[in-house]
Amino acid sequence: MPTIHRNPNVMWREEDDALAEAGDALARGEDAGEIGTAVLFSGGTMLSVNYLGMEIWKLCDNRTVDGIVAELLEQFEVEEDVLRTDVRAFLDELAVKGFIVYAE
Amino acid sequence: MRNDTIPQLQAPLTINWAINNSCNFACSHCYSREDTHEELPRDVLYACLEKVARAGVFSVNFGGGEPLLHPQLLEIAAFASGLGLRVSMNSNGWLLDGEKAVALKAAGFTKVGISIDSHIADVHDTFRGVAGSHARALAALGHLQSVGIATSISTVICRINSTTIDELVEMALRHGAGQLNFHNFKCSGLGLANKDDLDLTPDEWKEFYRHALVVKKSVKGLDVSLDDPIIALLGERDAGSLVKGSVCGKLSLNIKANGDMTPCGFIPIVIGNIVRDDLRQVWKDSAVLEKMRNKQPTGKCSGCSKYEDCLGGCTARALALTGDMNSPDPHCWGDDEPSR
């Protein structure tokens, strides 16, 4: 199974205020999906990602999809199949934009 | 997991930093000819760069003036690069030979933009006020590419070049530039003084952008960049941006040679000084930036179906020509009467 790597040319940072807002929402059991907690930028393309997206991005460090999903299952209460589908879709989008690469 | 818009950022993503204001050229549209010549000492500049990096800024684009005239540019760039900042520069290319390109690479420059305003050497040289400048600008592109620095060509669209899009693209392709930036004409500094000779009419801007967008979509191997929010009138926007309207004060900030911060290089309103002030605080609390981020439609913008995307167009241009940031962009070719 291929491993996933962040493109080192991508500049990224977490947004402190938005991160705190998302943390508060999650603590209240609310949906934080619409809160962009981080921004990724490369080659004139910018992405705003939510809390889950950011956690996936940070795990793109030589792990497999299974490895990323396993790590996230420890953090989020979500069905594994649903999570795996979402993770794959997000990673594919990042790959198309050149933000990550898959390596065998 | 991805959002289509971004919240208010905690700091700019990029800083356009006029590291000096000295220049060896005499361009007809220069926006900074009358700017301060006071420059920050190197050690003060280092402290400011540390402040910028701590705030979370991604990149610094040095400009001026002509940054290559700054005697300590290389060490300042190396210091910035060492802080993790992505370093780039805009230059006229005159001083950029093979040896300088090697030094720029070693200092950490990842991208350099060279200003070229025409595919015709004589036209460019006359506009820039220096004979031979076109040839040296093109040579600079080659020197940069030979050391692996990404290159772009910056062209300020005005009366001398607005009908030569195809020729400019052909020139960029022939000389291996990765990007061709068509900058919209700003009415600042000499650009304002020479407006009548250089600026296009709204209908001419419409024709320019119509053609430029066709070329942008069809050309291969070259990124044609159009940074003008009024292309929203043609149903287009900068594909890579998550903000509507102008990016100034939303994604980027300008710093002058003396440390004064302004929303962009073409808006002469000082909102703080990087030596004295906290960058994140200024970015968050500036009333000027707040106004730019929350523009209100006036005049023909009121009721315009495109306003939601263009947000009145270029704020600098509206301010320069009307004194009001909320005025419609003077380049706008939309209907003069608001729709009801």
Interface residues (C-beta under 8 A of the other chain):
Chain A: M11 R13 E15 D16 D17 A18 G33 E34 I35 G36 V39 F41 G43 G44 T45 M46 L47 S48 V49 N50 L52 G53 I56 D86 F90 E93
Chain B: M1 R2 N3 D4 T5 I6 P7 L9 Q10 L13 G56 F58 S59 R86 D223 S225 A239 G240 S241 L242 L251
